[in-house]
């Protein structure tokens, strides 16, 4: 879910985090907005047709003042809740999660960057999240609950505040790029999701509660060779490999002190985590030399390495005293030299660079015609 990490939100919305969860978490203990997957999308557009931005809002296709890294900006989806868009190996397609076509929770889609057509490639059953292309682009992987139930399963208990649910029904599957030939890759007791693939094509990192605590694990692309990478009490997830495949960047919420540990223990047994404080970490691909990068006590998530392997782009609400607005930031892997990248007054998150660093894809509420809309944007990047 990235945590489905994936969703979140700005004052306007948010994507579901498991999100890869995909979403971004509100930074206050009270719920800011439900993840997109927690509400029906029957009232959302069913086709990606451009809609004029309201007169009182800036053109979403034009970089905002201060967005100096964006030479140009292109909106790729138009309406509904779309997030966690990641490039295929040849960078001609995206795979992303979306609540559209009347679905009550996310399904997986691919989008052809040449003709901008989107096609659903998951079964339409259960919740899905966190899709990624496998080496060669002939197959994709994603997490789904379809083996447990055809419906979306019950929403998280909001009496607990803003929480992510790590549904134990999530398993990781692979499928042909057209959605056919669905096969299980990672199954078993506990939550298995948030999987991404190394640029070197030999390994997959994912989050699992198979040992009780949400930790990061690594496997070979064929599902063999399981290795546990993290061992700190708390949530570890939303991981991506560095360009050379030698390191991993991820987000984590590690409870501190007896009160926080008790609060964590009280809800993790219900498969819930509270993502109001997440920090960015890096480690070697074997799990060694784990090191904290951000130290601001806010909700930092969706980290991705710049192609130079020395910088990390991520989403954070650190600039909003109310913790509602998320922007993209760039920071050195040593925690130094942070700069703000986006300046929208809404949600910006889930960034991914092309290998040459010339383009950045991300999800945003900017230009939303309907409350809660989140769209995918492609920026031409300049350093």
LINPE-V496594 format. One record per backbone hydrogen bond with DSSP energy under -0.5 kcal/mol. CO is the residue of the C=O (numbers start at 1). NH is the residue of the N-H. If there is no record, write none. Layout:
co=<CO;CO>
nh=<NH;NH>
//
This chain:
co=<1;1;1;1;3;4;4;5;5;6;6;8;13;14;16;16;17;18;19;19;20;20;21;21;21;22;23;24;29;35;36;41;41;47;54;59;61;64;66;67;69;69;72;74;78;80;80;81;83;84;86;88;92;93;94;95;96;97;98;98;99;100;103;106;107;108;108;109;110;111;111;112;117;119;127;129;132;134;138;139;140;141;142;143;144;145;145;150;156;157;158;161;164;164;165;167;170;171;172;172;173;174;175;176;180;183;186;191;193;196;198;202;203;204;205;206;207;208;209;213;214;215;216;216;217;218;219;220;224;227;235;237;240;242;242;246;247;248;249;250;251;252;253;253;256;257;258;259;260;261;262;263;264;264;265;267;267;268;271;273;273;278;279;280;280;281;282;283;284;288;291;298;298;299;301;302;304;306;310;311;312;313;314;315;316;317;319;320;323;326;327;328;328;329;330;331;332;336;339;347;347;349;352;354;358;359;360;361;362;363;364;365;370;374;375;376;376;377;378;379;379;380;380>
nh=<3;19;20;21;18;7;17;3;22;17;23;10;10;36;4;22;4;20;2;21;2;19;5;6;18;6;7;9;162;38;39;44;102;49;57;62;73;67;68;70;71;382;380;378;49;82;374;99;97;86;95;91;113;88;111;86;109;83;100;107;81;103;41;128;98;121;122;96;119;94;113;116;112;110;145;143;141;137;177;134;175;132;173;129;171;148;149;126;158;160;161;163;166;273;167;170;192;144;185;186;142;183;140;179;176;174;172;209;207;205;201;221;198;219;196;217;193;215;212;215;236;208;229;230;206;227;204;223;220;218;253;251;249;199;245;285;242;283;240;281;237;279;235;255;260;261;262;263;264;265;266;267;267;268;269;270;272;271;166;164;275;300;252;293;294;250;291;248;287;284;282;278;300;317;315;351;313;309;333;306;331;304;329;301;327;320;321;323;27;348;316;341;342;314;339;312;335;332;330;365;366;363;361;357;381;354;379;352;377;349;375;368;373;82;364;76;77;362;74;360;381;71;72>
//
